[in-house]
Amino acid sequence: MTATRARPLVLPAPAKLNRMLHITGRRADGYHELQTLFQFLDHGDTLHLARREDGEIRLMPEVPGVPHDQNLIVRAARRLQAESGCRVGADIRLEKRLPMGGGLGGGSSDAATVLLGLDALWGLGLSLDRLAKLGLALGADVPVFVRGQAAWAEGVGERLTPVDLDTPWFVVVHPGIEVATPAVFRAPELTRHTPPITMARALQGGASSWRNDCEATVRSLYPPVAAALDWLARRAPTMLTGTGACIFASLADEKQADRLLAEIDGRWQAFKAHGLNRSPLHDALDR
């Protein structure tokens, strides 16, 4: 068991992008088989974690529309307590920057930061494998945030192989709506049978060959996303991340990102970020 960190922790919960997303099939249980490339951004939420001796898990502030006990942050903390037998608790304060329903993995990233952060704060010393398994029970995207390395993912996104991707600057645009992921995956027009490819072939093709199989369906279901995609694509290579609603443009350097950001339509939220192959959460914990 590692030593307990008595002092509160302030940790990032970074956003992710799906640099490509193929849907290769549909399983009997209704879940879809995917092939995707995950990459982190140097932008995201921040979590403040402080130890409590009474075993309570308290989240502040509560996220509008999400009951306290259903929040992934609270569920992650309680699952870690149950798995480890730990009897201490935590006060958790969330600085929320990532939009809900944006395809940036905000909830999954928050849950992963709680798992790794409380493992350190409580002195549990659980392995990444064990924490990733706990995370998978909370959501398919949680393990990639737990492991903290850009990855080629298969299955429902849980089978991960670390990769090193190019690290451009990105401008990420949120069109001001929330996309319902179940509605996208239920849509009859969704492409579900893209032939599987190898990781080597995906990487060899590079960013110019990557696409998101959800994009056409999201365009048809959510006209504001289509309008933002059309606008951004006239200025830089552009793609939907996950099932959206966020879209991103790849830029060669920060100056280009700044210029594009200055042009963004005032009705949309947007930010610039640098692509990362190692999660800033792991860098923070190492310090």
C-alpha positions in Angstrom: 0.0 0.0 0.0 1.3 3.5 -0.9 1.5 6.3 1.6 -1.6 8.3 2.1 -1.6 11.9 0.6 -3.1 13.9 3.4 -3.1 17.2 1.6 -5.9 18.0 -0.9 -5.3 17.3 -4.5 -6.1 19.5 -7.5 -6.1 17.4 -10.6 -7.1 17.9 -14.3 -9.7 15.9 -16.1 -8.7 16.4 -19.7 -10.9 16.3 -22.8 -10.4 13.7 -25.5 -10.9 13.7 -29.2 -11.8 10.8 -31.4 -9.3 11.4 -34.3 -11.2 8.7 -36.2 -14.2 6.5 -35.5 -15.4 3.5 -37.4 -18.4 1.4 -36.5 -17.7 -2.2 -37.6 -20.7 -4.0 -36.3 -23.5 -4.3 -33.8 -23.5 -6.9 -31.0 -26.4 -9.0 -29.8 -26.6 -6.9 -26.7 -27.2 -3.8 -28.8 -23.7 -2.2 -28.2 -21.7 -1.3 -31.3 -18.2 -2.6 -32.2 -15.9 0.3 -32.8 -12.4 1.2 -34.0 -11.2 4.6 -32.9 -8.1 6.7 -32.0 -8.3 8.6 -28.7 -6.1 11.6 -28.1 -6.0 14.0 -25.1 -6.2 17.8 -25.0 -4.5 20.2 -22.6 -7.9 21.5 -21.7 -10.6 20.1 -19.5 -12.3 20.1 -16.1 -10.5 20.4 -12.8 -11.3 18.4 -9.6 -10.4 19.3 -6.1 -10.2 16.3 -3.8 -10.0 16.4 0.0 -10.1 13.5 2.4 -13.0 13.0 4.8 -12.7 10.7 7.8 -16.5 9.9 8.0 -16.7 7.9 4.8 -19.1 10.4 3.1 -18.7 11.3 -0.6 -19.8 14.9 -1.2 -19.7 16.6 -4.6 -19.9 20.4 -4.9 -21.5 21.9 -6.8 -24.0 19.4 -8.1 -24.3 19.3 -11.9 -27.7 20.7 -13.1 -30.0 17.9 -14.3 -27.9 15.1 -12.8 -28.9 13.8 -9.4 -26.0 13.6 -6.9 -26.1 9.8 -6.5 -26.2 9.3 -10.3 -23.2 11.5 -11.1 -20.3 9.5 -12.5 -18.0 11.3 -10.1 -19.9 10.1 -7.0 -20.4 6.6 -8.5 -16.7 6.3 -9.2 -15.8 7.3 -5.7 -18.3 4.9 -4.2 -17.2 2.0 -6.4 -13.6 2.6 -5.4 -14.7 2.5 -1.7 -16.5 -0.8 -2.3 -13.7 -2.4 -4.3 -11.0 -1.4 -1.8 -12.9 -1.6 1.5 -11.8 1.9 2.2 -13.7 3.6 5.0 -12.7 7.2 4.4 -14.5 9.6 2.1 -13.9 12.7 0.2 -15.1 16.2 -0.5 -15.0 16.8 -4.3 -15.3 20.1 -5.9 -15.7 20.2 -9.7 -14.7 23.1 -11.9 -16.7 22.2 -15.0 -15.4 23.5 -18.4 -16.3 20.7 -20.8 -19.9 20.8 -22.2 -22.2 17.9 -21.4 -23.2 15.8 -24.5 -20.2 17.2 -26.4 -18.3 14.1 -27.3 -15.2 15.3 -25.4 -15.5 12.6 -22.7 -16.0 15.0 -19.8 -18.0 12.7 -17.5 -15.7 9.8 -18.2 -12.6 11.9 -17.6 -14.0 13.2 -14.4 -14.7 9.6 -13.2 -11.1 8.6 -14.1 -9.6 11.5 -12.3 -11.6 10.6 -9.2 -10.5 6.9 -9.4 -6.8 7.8 -9.7 -6.9 10.8 -7.4 -8.7 9.1 -4.6 -6.5 6.0 -5.0 -3.6 8.4 -4.2 -5.4 10.4 -1.6 -6.5 7.3 0.3 -3.2 5.5 -0.1 -4.7 2.5 -1.8 -2.0 1.7 -4.3 -4.3 -0.1 -6.8 -2.9 -1.0 -10.2 -3.9 0.7 -13.4 -5.3 -2.6 -14.6 -7.6 -2.8 -11.6 -8.6 0.9 -11.8 -9.3 0.6 -15.5 -11.5 -2.4 -14.8 -13.4 -0.4 -12.2 -13.7 2.4 -14.8 -15.1 0.2 -17.5 -18.1 -0.6 -15.3 -18.8 3.1 -15.2 -18.4 3.7 -19.0 -16.6 2.5 -22.1 -14.5 5.6 -22.3 -13.3 5.7 -18.7 -10.4 3.2 -19.1 -8.5 5.3 -21.7 -8.5 8.2 -19.2 -7.4 5.9 -16.4 -4.4 4.6 -18.5 -3.5 8.0 -19.7 -2.0 7.2 -23.1 -3.3 8.1 -26.5 -4.7 4.8 -27.9 -6.1 2.7 -30.6 -9.3 1.3 -29.2 -11.5 -1.6 -30.3 -14.5 -3.5 -29.0 -16.9 -0.9 -27.4 -13.7 1.2 -26.9 -12.3 -0.8 -24.0 -9.5 -2.8 -25.8 -6.7 -0.3 -25.9 -3.3 -0.2 -27.6 -1.1 2.8 -26.8 -0.1 4.9 -29.8 1.8 8.0 -30.6 -0.1 10.4 -32.8 0.7 13.7 -34.4 0.0 16.5 -31.9 -1.5 19.5 -33.8 -3.3 22.4 -32.3 -7.0 22.2 -32.4 -9.9 24.6 -32.4 -12.9 22.8 -30.8 -16.4 24.3 -31.4 -19.6 23.5 -29.5 -22.7 24.4 -31.5 -24.7 25.1 -28.4 -26.8 21.9 -28.3 -26.5 18.5 -26.6 -26.4 15.3 -28.7 -28.1 12.2 -27.3 -25.7 9.4 -28.0 -28.4 6.7 -27.8 -30.4 8.4 -30.5 -27.4 8.4 -32.8 -26.8 4.7 -32.3 -30.5 3.9 -32.7 -30.7 5.8 -36.0 -31.5 3.4 -38.9 -29.3 5.3 -41.3 -26.1 5.0 -39.1 -23.2 3.3 -40.9 -22.7 0.0 -38.9 -20.6 -2.2 -41.1 -17.4 -0.4 -42.0 -14.9 -3.2 -42.7 -12.4 -3.5 -39.8 -8.8 -2.3 -40.5 -5.6 -2.9 -38.6 -4.1 -0.3 -36.4 -1.0 -0.2 -38.6 -3.2 0.6 -41.6 -5.0 3.4 -39.8 -1.8 5.0 -38.6 -0.2 4.6 -42.0 -3.1 6.4 -43.7 -2.7 9.4 -41.3 -5.1 12.1 -40.4 -6.0 12.9 -44.0 -7.7 9.5 -44.3 -9.5 9.5 -41.0 -13.3 9.9 -40.7 -16.1 9.5 -38.2 -18.9 7.2 -39.1 -21.3 9.0 -36.9 -20.9 12.3 -38.6 -23.5 11.9 -41.4 -26.2 10.7 -39.0 -25.5 13.6 -36.5 -25.6 16.0 -39.4 -29.1 14.8 -40.4 -30.4 14.7 -36.8 -28.9 18.0 -35.6 -28.8 20.8 -38.1 -26.8 23.1 -35.8 -24.0 20.6 -35.9 -24.2 20.4 -39.7 -24.0 24.2 -39.9 -21.0 24.4 -37.6 -19.3 21.6 -39.6 -19.8 23.3 -42.9 -18.5 26.6 -41.5 -15.4 25.2 -39.9 -14.6 22.8 -42.8 -14.2 25.8 -45.2 -11.3 27.0 -43.0 -9.4 23.8 -41.9 -9.7 20.0 -41.9 -12.7 19.3 -39.6 -14.3 16.3 -37.9 -17.0 15.4 -35.4 -15.6 13.9 -32.1 -17.5 10.9 -30.8 -21.2 11.4 -31.4 -20.8 15.2 -31.0 -22.0 17.8 -30.5 -18.4 19.2 -30.6 -16.4 19.4 -33.7 -12.7 20.1 -34.1 -10.4 21.6 -36.7 -6.7 20.6 -36.9 -4.2 23.4 -37.2 -0.4 23.3 -37.8 0.5 25.7 -35.0 -0.9 27.9 -32.2 -0.9 31.1 -34.3 -3.2 29.5 -36.9 -5.4 28.3 -34.0 -5.6 31.8 -32.6 -6.5 33.2 -36.0 -9.3 30.7 -36.5 -10.6 31.2 -32.9 -10.9 34.9 -33.6 -13.2 34.2 -36.5 -15.6 31.9 -34.6 -19.3 32.8 -34.9 -20.5 34.4 -31.6 -23.4 32.0 -31.2 -20.9 29.1 -30.7 -18.6 28.3 -27.8 -15.0 27.5 -28.8 -11.6 27.0 -27.4 -8.1 26.1 -28.6 -6.1 23.2 -27.3 -2.9 21.3 -28.0 -3.1 17.5 -28.7 -1.3 15.3 -26.2 -0.3 11.7 -26.2 0.1 11.5 -22.4 -2.7 12.6 -20.1 -1.9 15.7 -18.0 -3.6 13.8 -15.2 -0.7 11.4 -15.0 1.8 14.2 -15.2 0.1 15.9 -12.3 0.0 12.7 -10.2 3.7 12.1 -10.9 4.5 15.5 -9.5 
